[in-house]
Amino acid sequence: MNQEKREHQRQRVINATINNLFLEFVDDGLTREELLDNIRKNPKTWGRFAEFVEQLPSKHQPH
């Protein structure tokens, strides 16, 4: 396996890990405010989840 393929595989593993962690955070009650704050602080990592903001509960609204 050449270096380019190894890097591609490494990035796929990183992305899958980040996606799985996001799902765990959602299961643990991630709010839209928390997601927006995370996107603001680290848009490269969290920006991919921006489309889910409106689907998450707000800490200002009852569940």
Backbone as numpy.savetxt, mean C-alpha at the origin, in Angstrom:
# Nx Ny Nz CAx CAy CAz Cx Cy Cz
20.83 -16.99 -14.56 19.97 -15.81 -14.56 20.87 -14.58 -14.56
20.60 -13.68 -15.49 21.44 -12.50 -15.56 20.99 -11.46 -14.52
21.81 -10.43 -14.38 21.56 -9.41 -13.36 20.22 -8.71 -13.57
19.86 -8.44 -14.79 18.59 -7.77 -15.08 17.40 -8.62 -14.64
17.44 -9.90 -14.91 16.36 -10.80 -14.50 16.30 -10.92 -12.98
17.46 -10.97 -12.32 17.47 -11.04 -10.86 16.86 -9.78 -10.25
17.19 -8.64 -10.82 16.64 -7.37 -10.32 15.13 -7.33 -10.54
14.68 -7.78 -11.69 13.24 -7.82 -11.97 12.53 -8.73 -10.96
13.09 -9.90 -10.69 12.50 -10.82 -9.73 12.50 -10.23 -8.34
13.59 -9.56 -7.96 13.68 -8.92 -6.64 12.59 -7.86 -6.50
12.38 -7.06 -7.54 11.36 -6.02 -7.49 9.96 -6.62 -7.41
9.73 -7.73 -8.09 8.43 -8.41 -8.01 8.15 -8.88 -6.58
9.16 -9.42 -5.92 9.01 -9.88 -4.54 8.71 -8.70 -3.61
9.43 -7.61 -3.80 9.20 -6.41 -2.99 7.78 -5.90 -3.19
7.33 -5.80 -4.43 5.97 -5.32 -4.71 4.91 -6.23 -4.13
5.11 -7.53 -4.24 4.14 -8.48 -3.67 4.09 -8.34 -2.15
5.23 -8.14 -1.53 5.27 -7.96 -0.08 4.53 -6.70 0.34
4.77 -5.60 -0.37 4.08 -4.34 -0.07 2.57 -4.51 -0.25
2.15 -5.15 -1.32 0.72 -5.35 -1.56 0.09 -6.20 -0.46
0.77 -7.25 -0.04 0.24 -8.10 1.03 0.17 -7.36 2.36
1.17 -6.53 2.63 1.13 -5.73 3.85 -0.04 -4.75 3.83
-0.29 -4.15 2.68 -1.44 -3.24 2.56 -2.73 -3.97 2.91
-2.90 -5.17 2.38 -4.11 -5.94 2.69 -4.21 -6.26 4.18
-3.09 -6.54 4.81 -3.09 -6.77 6.26 -3.48 -5.50 7.00
-2.96 -4.35 6.56 -3.32 -3.08 7.21 -4.82 -2.81 7.06
-5.36 -3.10 5.89 -6.80 -2.92 5.67 -7.58 -3.84 6.62
-7.17 -5.08 6.73 -7.83 -6.02 7.66 -7.75 -5.54 9.10
-6.67 -4.83 9.42 -6.47 -4.33 10.78 -7.15 -2.99 11.02
-7.88 -2.47 10.02 -8.66 -1.25 10.21 -8.02 0.03 9.71
-7.15 -0.05 8.71 -6.56 1.15 8.12 -7.66 2.12 7.72
-7.52 3.38 8.10 -8.52 4.39 7.72 -8.04 5.18 6.52
-8.99 5.86 5.89 -8.61 6.67 4.73 -7.65 7.79 5.12
-7.82 8.32 6.32 -6.91 9.38 6.77 -5.48 8.84 6.95
-5.38 7.65 7.47 -4.05 7.03 7.62 -3.41 6.77 6.26
-4.21 6.27 5.32 -3.68 6.01 3.98 -3.25 7.31 3.32
-4.06 8.35 3.41 -3.70 9.64 2.81 -2.42 10.19 3.43
-2.27 10.03 4.74 -1.06 10.48 5.42 0.15 9.69 4.92
-0.02 8.38 4.76 1.08 7.55 4.25 1.44 7.93 2.82
0.44 8.21 1.99 0.70 8.63 0.61 1.46 9.95 0.61
1.07 10.86 1.47 1.75 12.16 1.54 3.20 11.99 1.97
3.44 11.12 2.94 4.80 10.92 3.47 5.69 10.12 2.53
5.11 9.15 1.83 5.91 8.28 0.98 5.11 7.89 -0.27
4.97 8.83 -1.20 4.13 8.57 -2.38 4.65 7.44 -3.26
5.93 7.22 -3.29 6.47 6.15 -4.16 5.95 4.79 -3.72
5.89 4.56 -2.43 5.41 3.27 -1.93 3.89 3.22 -1.83
3.29 4.26 -1.27 1.86 4.23 -0.95 0.96 4.73 -2.06
1.49 5.48 -3.01 0.66 6.06 -4.06 -0.11 5.05 -4.86
0.41 3.84 -4.97 -0.28 2.81 -5.75 -1.63 2.43 -5.15
-1.85 2.79 -3.89 -3.10 2.43 -3.21 -4.10 3.59 -3.15
-3.80 4.70 -3.81 -4.67 5.88 -3.76 -6.09 5.59 -4.21
-6.25 4.67 -5.13 -7.60 4.37 -5.64 -8.49 3.73 -4.57
-7.91 3.30 -3.46 -8.70 2.66 -2.40 -9.14 3.63 -1.29
-8.71 4.88 -1.37 -8.99 5.84 -0.30 -10.48 5.90 0.02
-11.31 6.07 -0.98 -12.75 6.24 -0.75 -13.42 4.96 -0.25
-12.78 3.83 -0.43 -13.36 2.56 0.01 -13.05 2.25 1.47
-12.08 2.98 2.03 -11.70 2.74 3.42 -12.60 3.54 4.36
-12.76 3.06 5.57 -13.56 3.81 6.54 -12.81 5.07 6.98
-13.57 6.06 7.37 -13.00 7.29 7.90 -12.99 7.21 9.42
-11.96 7.75 10.03 -11.96 7.76 11.50 -12.96 8.77 12.04
-13.52 9.61 11.15 -14.49 10.63 11.55 -15.93 10.17 11.37
-16.13 8.98 10.80 -17.47 8.46 10.59 -17.61 7.12 11.31
-18.76 6.88 11.91 -18.96 5.57 12.53 -18.96 4.46 11.48
-18.52 3.31 11.88 -18.43 2.17 10.96 -19.77 1.57 10.72
